[in-house]
């Protein structure tokens, strides 16, 4: 096998995928709770997205950053608020790297705070603010001047801030994704706001997974009433194709100059066209996402299983934390026709298509009853 296998792949070959379902070459149908790890906000093979990308492809596939694509400004408008600017990259990790460059140019040798169990990417810069020691520490030394505090631990935040007056920026994921679908507590957010105000920290909010209406608001930080200086987005942005962005507010808009950053591929014209279609549809779906998210959450809470410790999340970014790991859970779920995403060993993470129906939620719940009992 010439391909370097670094993933624990499912042992089947995909024939096609539509909506919330994936079909293999053996005729089996699976309920997909991944949605491309939150990428496919409108589900697999959404006809309007396919049509839009295909029509653009018939005209051209790539031009490079020497040409401003016709969809660039519209997509930038759809992800920004008044007074903000966006710069496009190819992925969530790249958006972290660009945000770090902006911060480093602004604060110089000052320190950057990040939190345990927060995930911001796997490149060397991103690993420097990544709260997963198992994937981070083996690549040290990393970017100097980063400091870690415990997520949702007020005392850890206070002590870390007091011990490191050189901190001038903070990377923050308000609803942990890979960290176990764990929202920040109201008390922790209040202390974070206090520290930002008292110390003049630059706030970079990671919205790669929780952003773009996943939590029934355009960005998850809106649930916490935060006002970030930088926002990183990706995943659902490109309609299934690679696309990310950094959104800059206030002084952050003026940090970069021509030549400070660039990309051969970003923003790719096909991804921009997909983004335009997806974002225009999602902006009218906030209320329905909130309604179906609450429906899904309540249905999960109604599951009668002694194996469940907690059900949590916001909108359609939900998780079940199990009391202990269940051996071969993913394989058992696949046998029942569900593809499960399990993070932190014992948290089942649900990132379904944002247009999932209540009937489809009911179908998923019935299968979960079998698996968890």
Secondary structure, DSSP 8 states (H G I E B T S, - for coil): --S---S---SS-EEEEEBTEEEETTS-EEEESSHHHHT-TT-BT-HHHHHHHHHHHHH-S---TTS--TTHHHHHHHH--TT-EEEEESSHHHHHHHHHHHHHHHHTT-EEEEETT----SSHHHHTT-S-HHHHGGG-S-SSSEEEE-TT-HHHHHHHHHH-TTEEEEEE-SEESTTTSEE--HHHHHHHHHHHHHHT-EEEEE-TTTTTTTTSSSSGGGGGT---SEEEE-GGGGTTS--EEEEE-GGGGGS--TTS---SSSS-HHHHHHHHHHHHHHTT-HHHHHHHHHHHHHHHHT---TTEEEEEEETTEEEEEESS--TTHHHHHHHTTEE-EEETTTEEEE---TT--HHHHHHHHHHHHHHT-
